[in-house]
Amino acid sequence: MEKLSTLLLTATLGVSMLMAGCTSGQPAASGEAAPGNTAQPNAPTPGDQAAKLLLLNNIKEPTSLDPPIGFDEPSYNILNNLMEGLTRLDENQKPQPAAASEWTVSVDGKTYTFTLRDNKWSNGEPVKAQDFEFAWKRMLDPALASPAASLAYIIEGAEAYNSGKGPADGVKVKALDDKTLEVVLAQPASWTLLLASNPAFFPVHKATVEKDPKWAAEAASFVGNGPFKLTEWAHDSELKIMKSDTYWDAANVTLSGAVWKMIDDENTEYQMFTNEELHRTTTVPADMADQLFKDGKVFVRDGAGTEFYRFNVTKEPFDNANIRKAFSLAIDRKTLVDLVLMRQQKPGTGFVSYGLPDANGEGQFREVGGELVNFNPDEAKKLLEQGMKEKGYTKLPEVTLTYRSGTANEKTAQAAQEMWKQTLGVDVKLQKVEGKVLTDMQKQLQYQIARSSWLPDFGDAINFLDIFQSKAASNRTGWSNAQFDKLIQDAYKEPDDTKRLKLLHDAEKILVDEAPIAPLYFYNTSLLSSDKVSGVQSSSLSYTDLRKAVVK
């Protein structure tokens, strides 16, 4: 692929030139002074307590630190340290006691009874079972319009209340007393304890929420129950958390605090890492990637999550399934991950990523499901020709790929553009927009092809596939398939894990074959970390946990 090779070389040289243009004498983009410049009051000095703070990059401003509103990684990585749910996932991605010290499950698998620990909010008041009941019903309140609400539909009465067809009292979440929470499910769900660790299910302090609707927007008004307190928040710049003395396990929290910066530029982020203004970075420069990986400087682990393109099936030419499949099969995913991104990701051969178990924890869903899509230029050409005949096209209508700003997104878009040109002979225009704009365009179906990603909210394949149900808010493609919908609904009702996972495998095959999406690659954890830092926990199914982190 001569033209693609030229594109790759150009991209690599571009990164090299940008890197060369950044020097340690330049101020950091966050507004802090570079090392050695003591004019800034926030700049830590050797031996100062601030020097022990963990310095991380959150990339962008959290959407919200109100648990049922944030519903994204930039919000939940921070929330996971400021608050705590009934369970937490350990390094093996297994649920462990957290705000709840123990629980029991009824014989029929539908009733969970949680016993809470003695714990306090950051304002000193006790955390009660009533806080969880209030928080979960608030998440389901249709007036709040939480994007996370559907996660709770496994609870009896939850969907009816959230859809305006039932009362709040019909939601079977009840504080039996200050320390006992009872949850009754509509049907058994083997992932309930995984779900309980998700930040959407964190408690909130009722009096604070009712007094101030904007309680989660500023450090001064935020109230949490987690291992750290929110102490400073310079919006769109950085956010600071410090160890909480009211947390039930404070004695075993090793980190004094952390600063989350908001740097949405990979070159700046890497330069800050080399200047020790960040302790960790997920940016591995393309021109240095081979050597850094060979030298063992990069930590790599499979992650749960998928990068993909959505097709808007309500707009031409992607209202035709064969044209959609042609565009998907024309993407050389192995070249994309090996020569463009160079982060040792695995090609997206299906939609459900690695990192999720199959039936009864035996093997991984992806391995059992096999490779459902691959680069096939000959078949892509045939399908495009067939689709154009079906549509009566002599020439394909103009096609635009819209993607979110960011170095990796731009490289991926340019590579896909060249692959479509070489394999299909189609000139695709590129449109770069900000993340919020792209999300709005997808919600309104005002695009043709759009960059997308999915990170699971809990560790089960159903959380990948249910987002493409016809009426799902996260569908954003206009695609609808009655057989797919039935398989997902049957999977939610099926208590036998072996049968349930078979239904999900069948649903994924329909999704890939109908091609409202084109999987690109599966996420992994690929980062550089300072040798001064240890103990940061971040599994493929949970958010960053700083409790055991140490900064030398």
C-alpha positions as a Python dict, from the first residue, in 0.01 Angstrom:
ca = {
    (1, 'M'): (0, 0, 0),
    (2, 'E'): (228, 272, -130),
    (3, 'K'): (4, 570, -56),
    (4, 'L'): (-71, 445, 295),
    (5, 'S'): (300, 403, 360),
    (6, 'T'): (354, 764, 257),
    (7, 'L'): (77, 868, 493),
    (8, 'L'): (237, 677, 781),
    (9, 'L'): (577, 833, 718),
    (10, 'T'): (425, 1180, 706),
    (11, 'A'): (242, 1123, 1033),
    (12, 'T'): (558, 998, 1204),
    (13, 'L'): (765, 1292, 1084),
    (14, 'G'): (489, 1528, 1196),
    (15, 'V'): (498, 1389, 1548),
    (16, 'S'): (877, 1409, 1554),
    (17, 'M'): (872, 1774, 1451),
    (18, 'L'): (609, 1860, 1710),
    (19, 'M'): (806, 1681, 1979),
    (20, 'A'): (1121, 1867, 1879),
    (21, 'G'): (932, 2195, 1906),
    (22, 'C'): (845, 2134, 2273),
    (23, 'T'): (1121, 2218, 2518),
    (24, 'S'): (1142, 2187, 2893),
    (25, 'G'): (1173, 2562, 2917),
    (26, 'Q'): (818, 2615, 2793),
    (27, 'P'): (532, 2653, 3042),
    (28, 'A'): (302, 2353, 3075),
    (29, 'A'): (-34, 2381, 2905),
    (30, 'S'): (-212, 2341, 3237),
    (31, 'G'): (-90, 2682, 3349),
    (32, 'E'): (160, 2550, 3603),
    (33, 'A'): (522, 2647, 3586),
    (34, 'A'): (767, 2412, 3422),
    (35, 'P'): (1017, 2241, 3655),
    (36, 'G'): (1267, 2487, 3795),
    (37, 'N'): (1031, 2786, 3769),
    (38, 'T'): (923, 2873, 4123),
    (39, 'A'): (717, 3176, 4028),
    (40, 'Q'): (399, 2971, 4028),
    (41, 'P'): (261, 2917, 4381),
    (42, 'N'): (137, 2563, 4299),
    (43, 'A'): (473, 2434, 4180),
    (44, 'P'): (596, 2171, 4431),
    (45, 'T'): (944, 2196, 4570),
    (46, 'P'): (1165, 1901, 4673),
    (47, 'G'): (1075, 1775, 5020),
    (48, 'D'): (744, 1960, 5020),
    (49, 'Q'): (430, 1751, 5086),
    (50, 'A'): (298, 1852, 4743),
    (51, 'A'): (591, 1667, 4588),
    (52, 'K'): (427, 1342, 4704),
    (53, 'L'): (111, 1407, 4508),
    (54, 'L'): (43, 1173, 4218),
    (55, 'L'): (27, 1369, 3891),
    (56, 'L'): (-215, 1229, 3634),
    (57, 'N'): (-381, 1346, 3314),
    (58, 'N'): (-760, 1324, 3287),
    (59, 'I'): (-740, 1458, 2928),
    (60, 'K'): (-1049, 1675, 2969),
    (61, 'E'): (-1291, 1826, 3219),
    (62, 'P'): (-1519, 1571, 3386),
    (63, 'T'): (-1867, 1578, 3236),
    (64, 'S'): (-2006, 1578, 3591),
    (65, 'L'): (-1908, 1450, 3934),
    (66, 'D'): (-2274, 1381, 4010),
    (67, 'P'): (-2265, 997, 3986),
    (68, 'P'): (-2570, 931, 3764),
    (69, 'I'): (-2488, 1225, 3534),
    (70, 'G'): (-2116, 1187, 3453),
    (71, 'F'): (-2141, 839, 3297),
    (72, 'D'): (-1804, 850, 3119),
    (73, 'E'): (-1443, 765, 3191),
    (74, 'P'): (-1319, 1124, 3250),
    (75, 'S'): (-1584, 1161, 3524),
    (76, 'Y'): (-1582, 813, 3672),
    (77, 'N'): (-1204, 771, 3710),
    (78, 'I'): (-1214, 1065, 3950),
    (79, 'L'): (-1543, 968, 4114),
    (80, 'N'): (-1409, 619, 4188),
    (81, 'N'): (-1168, 784, 4430),
    (82, 'L'): (-1403, 1044, 4576),
    (83, 'M'): (-1692, 805, 4639),
    (84, 'E'): (-1760, 436, 4689),
    (85, 'G'): (-2036, 191, 4605),
    (86, 'L'): (-2144, -127, 4776),
    (87, 'T'): (-1864, -322, 4607),
    (88, 'R'): (-1527, -255, 4443),
    (89, 'L'): (-1347, -468, 4186),
    (90, 'D'): (-1008, -608, 4286),
    (91, 'E'): (-706, -653, 4059),
    (92, 'N'): (-863, -976, 3932),
    (93, 'Q'): (-1186, -790, 3845),
    (94, 'K'): (-1383, -970, 4115),
    (95, 'P'): (-1633, -779, 4335),
    (96, 'Q'): (-1513, -724, 4691),
    (97, 'P'): (-1686, -567, 4993),
    (98, 'A'): (-1664, -187, 4994),
    (99, 'A'): (-1934, 37, 5145),
    (100, 'A'): (-2110, -293, 5217),
    (101, 'S'): (-1924, -529, 5450),
    (102, 'E'): (-2127, -833, 5338),
    (103, 'W'): (-2438, -947, 5152),
    (104, 'T'): (-2669, -1240, 5106),
    (105, 'V'): (-2851, -1362, 4795),
    (106, 'S'): (-3184, -1542, 4802),
    (107, 'V'): (-3218, -1896, 4667),
    (108, 'D'): (-3399, -1771, 4356),
    (109, 'G'): (-3115, -1521, 4285),
    (110, 'K'): (-3347, -1220, 4288),
    (111, 'T'): (-3311, -1064, 4634),
    (112, 'Y'): (-2980, -911, 4748),
    (113, 'T'): (-2949, -791, 5108),
    (114, 'F'): (-2647, -568, 5178),
    (115, 'T'): (-2508, -482, 5523),
    (116, 'L'): (-2331, -145, 5532),
    (117, 'R'): (-2011, -65, 5720),
    (118, 'D'): (-1971, 216, 5968),
    (119, 'N'): (-1857, 494, 5737),
    (120, 'K'): (-1889, 872, 5712),
    (121, 'W'): (-1942, 1130, 5443),
    (122, 'S'): (-1673, 1391, 5394),
    (123, 'N'): (-1893, 1632, 5594),
    (124, 'G'): (-1874, 1396, 5895),
    (125, 'E'): (-2227, 1255, 5880),
    (126, 'P'): (-2283, 877, 5871),
    (127, 'V'): (-2342, 695, 5541),
    (128, 'K'): (-2678, 519, 5563),
    (129, 'A'): (-2871, 263, 5360),
    (130, 'Q'): (-3123, 541, 5298),
    (131, 'D'): (-2853, 726, 5101),
    (132, 'F'): (-2831, 435, 4859),
    (133, 'E'): (-3208, 405, 4827),
    (134, 'F'): (-3237, 778, 4758),
    (135, 'A'): (-2947, 773, 4509),
    (136, 'W'): (-3069, 476, 4308),
    (137, 'K'): (-3425, 603, 4282),
    (138, 'R'): (-3292, 948, 4193),
    (139, 'M'): (-3091, 792, 3908),
    (140, 'L'): (-3415, 643, 3778),
    (141, 'D'): (-3618, 962, 3815),
    (142, 'P'): (-3725, 1054, 3459),
    (143, 'A'): (-3688, 1422, 3550),
    (144, 'L'): (-3314, 1372, 3606),
    (145, 'A'): (-3272, 1203, 3265),
    (146, 'S'): (-2965, 1009, 3375),
    (147, 'P'): (-2787, 842, 3082),
    (148, 'A'): (-2704, 556, 3321),
    (149, 'A'): (-3063, 480, 3423),
    (150, 'S'): (-3110, 177, 3200),
    (151, 'L'): (-2832, -6, 3386),
    (152, 'A'): (-3072, -35, 3679),
    (153, 'Y'): (-3350, -195, 3477),
    (154, 'I'): (-3262, -533, 3626),
    (155, 'I'): (-3428, -404, 3947),
    (156, 'E'): (-3799, -471, 3978),
    (157, 'G'): (-4001, -160, 3896),
    (158, 'A'): (-3700, 37, 3771),
    (159, 'E'): (-3784, 49, 3402),
    (160, 'A'): (-4150, 134, 3471),
    (161, 'Y'): (-4053, 428, 3691),
    (162, 'N'): (-3783, 557, 3458),
    (163, 'S'): (-4018, 541, 3157),
    (164, 'G'): (-4298, 724, 3340),
    (165, 'K'): (-4520, 416, 3366),
    (166, 'G'): (-4476, 342, 3735),
    (167, 'P'): (-4416, 512, 4073),
    (168, 'A'): (-4088, 558, 4257),
    (169, 'D'): (-4225, 341, 4537),
    (170, 'G'): (-4252, 57, 4285),
    (171, 'V'): (-3872, 42, 4254),
    (172, 'K'): (-3769, -247, 4478),
    (173, 'V'): (-3477, -79, 4653),
    (174, 'K'): (-3544, -33, 5023),
    (175, 'A'): (-3348, 65, 5333),
    (176, 'L'): (-3469, -182, 5597),
    (177, 'D'): (-3276, 20, 5856),
    (178, 'D'): (-2971, 249, 5862),
    (179, 'K'): (-2733, -38, 5785),
    (180, 'T'): (-2941, -275, 5569),
    (181, 'L'): (-3031, -230, 5201),
    (182, 'E'): (-3259, -474, 5020),
    (183, 'V'): (-3263, -493, 4640),
    (184, 'V'): (-3513, -712, 4451),
    (185, 'L'): (-3438, -791, 4086),
    (186, 'A'): (-3692, -840, 3810),
    (187, 'Q'): (-3504, -1157, 3717),
    (188, 'P'): (-3173, -1314, 3827),
    (189, 'A'): (-2868, -1127, 3696),
    (190, 'S'): (-2526, -1281, 3750),
    (191, 'W'): (-2358, -942, 3704),
    (192, 'T'): (-2538, -763, 3993),
    (193, 'L'): (-2231, -734, 4218),
    (194, 'L'): (-2024, -610, 3923),
    (195, 'L'): (-2289, -347, 3856),
    (196, 'A'): (-2287, -236, 4220),
    (197, 'S'): (-1926, -120, 4178),
    (198, 'N'): (-2016, 116, 3892),
    (199, 'P'): (-2009, 486, 3989),
    (200, 'A'): (-2366, 534, 3866),
    (201, 'F'): (-2469, 329, 4172),
    (202, 'F'): (-2273, 532, 4425),
    (203, 'P'): (-2475, 686, 4709),
    (204, 'V'): (-2533, 1061, 4738),
    (205, 'H'): (-2591, 1274, 5047),
    (206, 'K'): (-2963, 1351, 5031),
    (207, 'A'): (-2962, 1680, 5225),
    (208, 'T'): (-2678, 1819, 5012),
    (209, 'V'): (-2841, 1720, 4684),
    (210, 'E'): (-3179, 1864, 4780),
    (211, 'K'): (-3028, 2188, 4909),
    (212, 'D'): (-2802, 2263, 4611),
    (213, 'P'): (-2870, 2120, 4261),
    (214, 'K'): (-2514, 2222, 4165),
    (215, 'W'): (-2354, 2050, 4463),
    (216, 'A'): (-2121, 1840, 4243),
    (217, 'A'): (-1990, 2130, 4034),
    (218, 'E'): (-1741, 2279, 4281),
    (219, 'A'): (-1490, 2149, 4535),
    (220, 'A'): (-1641, 2357, 4816),
    (221, 'S'): (-1986, 2198, 4786),
    (222, 'F'): (-1895, 1841, 4693),
    (223, 'V'): (-1971, 1569, 4948),
    (224, 'G'): (-1834, 1216, 4902),
    (225, 'N'): (-1792, 894, 5096),
    (226, 'G'): (-1470, 767, 4936),
    (227, 'P'): (-1101, 743, 5021),
    (228, 'F'): (-1023, 1095, 4898),
    (229, 'K'): (-1179, 1441, 4929),
    (230, 'L'): (-1214, 1698, 4650),
    (231, 'T'): (-1010, 1998, 4766),
    (232, 'E'): (-950, 2212, 4456),
    (233, 'W'): (-1104, 2234, 4109),
    (234, 'A'): (-977, 2480, 3847),
    (235, 'H'): (-1221, 2400, 3569),
    (236, 'D'): (-1071, 2285, 3239),
    (237, 'S'): (-727, 2297, 3397),
    (238, 'E'): (-679, 2065, 3692),
    (239, 'L'): (-848, 1902, 3990),
    (240, 'K'): (-694, 1807, 4324),
    (241, 'I'): (-795, 1532, 4568),
    (242, 'M'): (-650, 1460, 4914),
    (243, 'K'): (-675, 1161, 5146),
    (244, 'S'): (-997, 1162, 5349),
    (245, 'D'): (-984, 1114, 5725),
    (246, 'T'): (-1353, 1015, 5734),
    (247, 'Y'): (-1317, 708, 5508),
    (248, 'W'): (-1376, 374, 5681),
    (249, 'D'): (-1042, 229, 5563),
    (250, 'A'): (-834, 547, 5583),
    (251, 'A'): (-559, 367, 5776),
    (252, 'N'): (-482, 156, 5468),
    (253, 'V'): (-490, 438, 5209),
    (254, 'T'): (-125, 497, 5123),
    (255, 'L'): (-151, 796, 4888),
    (256, 'S'): (-163, 1148, 5034),
    (257, 'G'): (-334, 1293, 4726),
    (258, 'A'): (-336, 1343, 4351),
    (259, 'V'): (-372, 1612, 4087),
    (260, 'W'): (-566, 1531, 3771),
    (261, 'K'): (-463, 1764, 3487),
    (262, 'M'): (-672, 1817, 3175),
    (263, 'I'): (-439, 1805, 2874),
    (264, 'D'): (-607, 1710, 2546),
    (265, 'D'): (-294, 1704, 2333),
    (266, 'E'): (-74, 1396, 2313),
    (267, 'N'): (248, 1581, 2233),
    (268, 'T'): (203, 1816, 2528),
    (269, 'E'): (114, 1524, 2753),
    (270, 'Y'): (426, 1330, 2660),
    (271, 'Q'): (647, 1634, 2707),
    (272, 'M'): (499, 1691, 3053),
    (273, 'F'): (573, 1327, 3137),
    (274, 'T'): (937, 1363, 3033),
    (275, 'N'): (957, 1683, 3243),
    (276, 'E'): (814, 1494, 3546),
    (277, 'E'): (502, 1712, 3542),
    (278, 'L'): (305, 1389, 3499),
    (279, 'H'): (382, 1054, 3659),
    (280, 'R'): (194, 848, 3400),
    (281, 'T'): (98, 889, 3036),
    (282, 'T'): (-91, 682, 2781),
    (283, 'T'): (92, 865, 2503),
    (284, 'V'): (360, 656, 2333),
    (285, 'P'): (507, 871, 2048),
    (286, 'A'): (496, 694, 1712),
    (287, 'D'): (861, 770, 1632),
    (288, 'M'): (974, 616, 1963),
    (289, 'A'): (717, 337, 2000),
    (290, 'D'): (925, 48, 1864),
    (291, 'Q'): (1221, 120, 2089),
    (292, 'L'): (1009, 193, 2397),
    (293, 'F'): (821, -136, 2356),
    (294, 'K'): (1144, -330, 2292),
    (295, 'D'): (1307, -178, 2599),
    (296, 'G'): (1012, -283, 2814),
    (297, 'K'): (932, 78, 2905),
    (298, 'V'): (565, 45, 2810),
    (299, 'F'): (315, -136, 3029),
    (300, 'V'): (66, -324, 2808),
    (301, 'R'): (-244, -520, 2906),
    (302, 'D'): (-566, -607, 2726),
    (303, 'G'): (-847, -371, 2814),
    (304, 'A'): (-1223, -392, 2786),
    (305, 'G'): (-1339, -150, 2520),
    (306, 'T'): (-1374, -108, 2146),
    (307, 'E'): (-1296, 170, 1897),
    (308, 'F'): (-1538, 164, 1604),
    (309, 'Y'): (-1710, 366, 1335),
    (310, 'R'): (-2088, 409, 1329),
    (311, 'F'): (-2280, 424, 1002),
    (312, 'N'): (-2594, 635, 992),
    (313, 'V'): (-2837, 393, 827),
    (314, 'T'): (-3094, 671, 776),
    (315, 'K'): (-2871, 861, 532),
    (316, 'E'): (-2745, 764, 188),
    (317, 'P'): (-2548, 568, 94),
    (318, 'F'): (-2538, 381, 426),
    (319, 'D'): (-2906, 297, 422),
    (320, 'N'): (-2782, -2, 220),
    (321, 'A'): (-2635, -294, 419),
    (322, 'N'): (-2403, -412, 142),
    (323, 'I'): (-2244, -69, 110),
    (324, 'R'): (-2193, -58, 487),
    (325, 'K'): (-2033, -404, 483),
    (326, 'A'): (-1810, -302, 190),
    (327, 'F'): (-1673, -6, 387),
    (328, 'S'): (-1613, -229, 690),
    (329, 'L'): (-1434, -506, 497),
    (330, 'A'): (-1214, -246, 323),
    (331, 'I'): (-1051, -148, 654),
    (332, 'D'): (-717, -323, 709),
    (333, 'R'): (-733, -339, 1087),
    (334, 'K'): (-397, -511, 1132),
    (335, 'T'): (-219, -239, 936),
    (336, 'L'): (-406, 19, 1140),
    (337, 'V'): (-286, -114, 1476),
    (338, 'D'): (62, -225, 1366),
    (339, 'L'): (172, 66, 1148),
    (340, 'V'): (-52, 362, 1233),
    (341, 'L'): (-133, 346, 1604),
    (342, 'M'): (163, 130, 1713),
    (343, 'R'): (30, 64, 2062),
    (344, 'Q'): (-1, -316, 2037),
    (345, 'Q'): (-381, -308, 2022),
    (346, 'K'): (-562, -610, 1881),
    (347, 'P'): (-758, -568, 1554),
    (348, 'G'): (-1134, -530, 1602),
    (349, 'T'): (-1254, -867, 1471),
    (350, 'G'): (-1592, -833, 1646),
    (351, 'F'): (-1767, -576, 1861),
    (352, 'V'): (-1731, -729, 2209),
    (353, 'S'): (-1374, -680, 2323),
    (354, 'Y'): (-1131, -898, 2511),
    (355, 'G'): (-1140, -883, 2891),
    (356, 'L'): (-1494, -1017, 2938),
    (357, 'P'): (-1569, -1374, 3050),
    (358, 'D'): (-1779, -1621, 2858),
    (359, 'A'): (-2033, -1856, 3018),
    (360, 'N'): (-1957, -1939, 3382),
    (361, 'G'): (-1619, -1763, 3356),
    (362, 'E'): (-1479, -2029, 3122),
    (363, 'G'): (-1267, -1852, 2861),
    (364, 'Q'): (-1324, -1509, 2710),
    (365, 'F'): (-1630, -1404, 2514),
    (366, 'R'): (-1416, -1279, 2226),
    (367, 'E'): (-1216, -1598, 2196),
    (368, 'V'): (-1530, -1813, 2199),
    (369, 'G'): (-1704, -1583, 1949),
    (370, 'G'): (-1410, -1592, 1709),
    (371, 'E'): (-1326, -1349, 1428),
    (372, 'L'): (-1644, -1207, 1278),
    (373, 'V'): (-1492, -942, 1050),
    (374, 'N'): (-1157, -905, 875),
    (375, 'F'): (-992, -716, 589),
    (376, 'N'): (-1126, -863, 262),
    (377, 'P'): (-1069, -626, -31),
    (378, 'D'): (-1212, -856, -299),
    (379, 'E'): (-1536, -912, -109),
    (380, 'A'): (-1554, -541, -25),
    (381, 'K'): (-1543, -450, -395),
    (382, 'K'): (-1814, -703, -479),
    (383, 'L'): (-2042, -580, -199),
    (384, 'L'): (-1996, -217, -301),
    (385, 'E'): (-2087, -300, -660),
    (386, 'Q'): (-2389, -500, -546),
    (387, 'G'): (-2502, -224, -308),
    (388, 'M'): (-2473, 42, -577),
    (389, 'K'): (-2688, -167, -812),
    (390, 'E'): (-2949, -207, -540),
    (391, 'K'): (-2953, 171, -490),
    (392, 'G'): (-2943, 251, -861),
    (393, 'Y'): (-2616, 443, -825),
    (394, 'T'): (-2376, 502, -1111),
    (395, 'K'): (-2164, 704, -872),
    (396, 'L'): (-2154, 687, -494),
    (397, 'P'): (-2292, 997, -317),
    (398, 'E'): (-2041, 1215, -135),
    (399, 'V'): (-1924, 1052, 190),
    (400, 'T'): (-1789, 1229, 501),
    (401, 'L'): (-1621, 1071, 804),
    (402, 'T'): (-1662, 1282, 1118),
    (403, 'Y'): (-1421, 1227, 1407),
    (404, 'R'): (-1333, 1378, 1741),
    (405, 'S'): (-1021, 1592, 1763),
    (406, 'G'): (-716, 1410, 1896),
    (407, 'T'): (-395, 1272, 1746),
    (408, 'A'): (-495, 902, 1745),
    (409, 'N'): (-840, 980, 1606),
    (410, 'E'): (-690, 1185, 1325),
    (411, 'K'): (-435, 918, 1232),
    (412, 'T'): (-707, 653, 1226),
    (413, 'A'): (-933, 869, 1011),
    (414, 'Q'): (-656, 944, 761),
    (415, 'A'): (-562, 576, 738),
    (416, 'A'): (-926, 469, 684),
    (417, 'Q'): (-967, 740, 422),
    (418, 'E'): (-669, 603, 229),
    (419, 'M'): (-784, 240, 265),
    (420, 'W'): (-1128, 324, 128),
    (421, 'K'): (-964, 508, -161),
    (422, 'Q'): (-729, 222, -249),
    (423, 'T'): (-974, -66, -207),
    (424, 'L'): (-1306, 89, -309),
    (425, 'G'): (-1195, 385, -518),
    (426, 'V'): (-1404, 614, -297),
    (427, 'D'): (-1291, 962, -194),
    (428, 'V'): (-1406, 1017, 164),
    (429, 'K'): (-1397, 1366, 314),
    (430, 'L'): (-1278, 1413, 673),
    (431, 'Q'): (-1447, 1640, 927),
    (432, 'K'): (-1283, 1706, 1266),
    (433, 'V'): (-1502, 1835, 1550),
    (434, 'E'): (-1488, 1861, 1928),
    (435, 'G'): (-1610, 1567, 2134),
    (436, 'K'): (-1935, 1726, 2254),
    (437, 'V'): (-2022, 1834, 1900),
    (438, 'L'): (-1967, 1481, 1771),
    (439, 'T'): (-2186, 1334, 2044),
    (440, 'D'): (-2466, 1577, 1959),
    (441, 'M'): (-2433, 1499, 1588),
    (442, 'Q'): (-2465, 1128, 1662),
    (443, 'K'): (-2768, 1174, 1886),
    (444, 'Q'): (-2940, 1378, 1614),
    (445, 'L'): (-2827, 1140, 1336),
    (446, 'Q'): (-2658, 1428, 1156),
    (447, 'Y'): (-2360, 1237, 1015),
    (448, 'Q'): (-2272, 961, 766),
    (449, 'I'): (-1977, 785, 932),
    (450, 'A'): (-1868, 882, 1284),
    (451, 'R'): (-1586, 784, 1514),
    (452, 'S'): (-1711, 612, 1831),
    (453, 'S'): (-1592, 410, 2127),
    (454, 'W'): (-1748, 190, 2391),
    (455, 'L'): (-1620, 112, 2740),
    (456, 'P'): (-1831, -134, 2939),
    (457, 'D'): (-2013, -18, 3250),
    (458, 'F'): (-1984, -366, 3399),
    (459, 'G'): (-1799, -680, 3299),
    (460, 'D'): (-2052, -866, 3088),
    (461, 'A'): (-2096, -889, 2711),
    (462, 'I'): (-2460, -788, 2739),
    (463, 'N'): (-2344, -436, 2825),
    (464, 'F'): (-2170, -413, 2486),
    (465, 'L'): (-2456, -547, 2278),
    (466, 'D'): (-2765, -403, 2443),
    (467, 'I'): (-2668, -50, 2334),
    (468, 'F'): (-2774, -138, 1977),
    (469, 'Q'): (-3130, -230, 2063),
    (470, 'S'): (-3374, -34, 1850),
    (471, 'K'): (-3483, 203, 2127),
    (472, 'A'): (-3151, 228, 2312),
    (473, 'A'): (-3029, 585, 2363),
    (474, 'S'): (-2672, 476, 2285),
    (475, 'N'): (-2763, 321, 1948),
    (476, 'R'): (-2714, 643, 1750),
    (477, 'T'): (-2713, 468, 1412),
    (478, 'G'): (-3083, 451, 1325),
    (479, 'W'): (-3042, 73, 1289),
    (480, 'S'): (-3321, -155, 1404),
    (481, 'N'): (-3344, -533, 1393),
    (482, 'A'): (-3631, -720, 1561),
    (483, 'Q'): (-3439, -1047, 1586),
    (484, 'F'): (-3143, -873, 1749),
    (485, 'D'): (-3375, -698, 1997),
    (486, 'K'): (-3539, -1029, 2091),
    (487, 'L'): (-3205, -1200, 2150),
    (488, 'I'): (-3098, -922, 2388),
    (489, 'Q'): (-3427, -925, 2576),
    (490, 'D'): (-3418, -1304, 2601),
    (491, 'A'): (-3062, -1284, 2731),
    (492, 'Y'): (-3170, -1047, 3008),
    (493, 'K'): (-3436, -1297, 3116),
    (494, 'E'): (-3224, -1612, 3087),
    (495, 'P'): (-3087, -1728, 3427),
    (496, 'D'): (-2866, -2003, 3278),
    (497, 'D'): (-2532, -1842, 3189),
    (498, 'T'): (-2447, -2093, 2916),
    (499, 'K'): (-2776, -2031, 2735),
    (500, 'R'): (-2755, -1656, 2800),
    (501, 'L'): (-2408, -1622, 2646),
    (502, 'K'): (-2515, -1826, 2343),
    (503, 'L'): (-2793, -1572, 2285),
    (504, 'L'): (-2537, -1291, 2305),
    (505, 'H'): (-2303, -1459, 2056),
    (506, 'D'): (-2594, -1491, 1813),
    (507, 'A'): (-2680, -1124, 1863),
    (508, 'E'): (-2323, -1013, 1793),
    (509, 'K'): (-2319, -1207, 1465),
    (510, 'I'): (-2631, -1020, 1351),
    (511, 'L'): (-2480, -686, 1451),
    (512, 'V'): (-2158, -745, 1258),
    (513, 'D'): (-2337, -893, 956),
    (514, 'E'): (-2585, -604, 929),
    (515, 'A'): (-2292, -363, 980),
    (516, 'P'): (-2442, -50, 1136),
    (517, 'I'): (-2091, -35, 1281),
    (518, 'A'): (-1736, -114, 1167),
    (519, 'P'): (-1515, -234, 1455),
    (520, 'L'): (-1162, -93, 1436),
    (521, 'Y'): (-958, -220, 1731),
    (522, 'F'): (-985, -334, 2090),
    (523, 'Y'): (-848, -115, 2365),
    (524, 'N'): (-556, -204, 2583),
    (525, 'T'): (-371, -40, 2866),
    (526, 'S'): (-55, 97, 2710),
    (527, 'L'): (124, 351, 2926),
    (528, 'L'): (451, 489, 3048),
    (529, 'S'): (490, 526, 3422),
    (530, 'S'): (749, 696, 3638),
    (531, 'D'): (963, 460, 3845),
    (532, 'K'): (867, 680, 4140),
    (533, 'V'): (511, 548, 4129),
    (534, 'S'): (362, 211, 4221),
    (535, 'G'): (31, 64, 4331),
    (536, 'V'): (-209, 238, 4091),
    (537, 'Q'): (-487, -11, 4016),
    (538, 'S'): (-682, 7, 3692),
    (539, 'S'): (-827, -316, 3557),
    (540, 'S'): (-999, -360, 3223),
    (541, 'L'): (-1341, -357, 3389),
    (542, 'S'): (-1305, -94, 3660),
    (543, 'Y'): (-1201, 266, 3696),
    (544, 'T'): (-871, 396, 3835),
    (545, 'D'): (-824, 319, 4206),
    (546, 'L'): (-556, 522, 4385),
    (547, 'R'): (-598, 386, 4740),
    (548, 'K'): (-280, 177, 4732),
    (549, 'A'): (-71, 412, 4519),
    (550, 'V'): (272, 520, 4640),
    (551, 'V'): (483, 815, 4520),
    (552, 'K'): (850, 803, 4622),
}
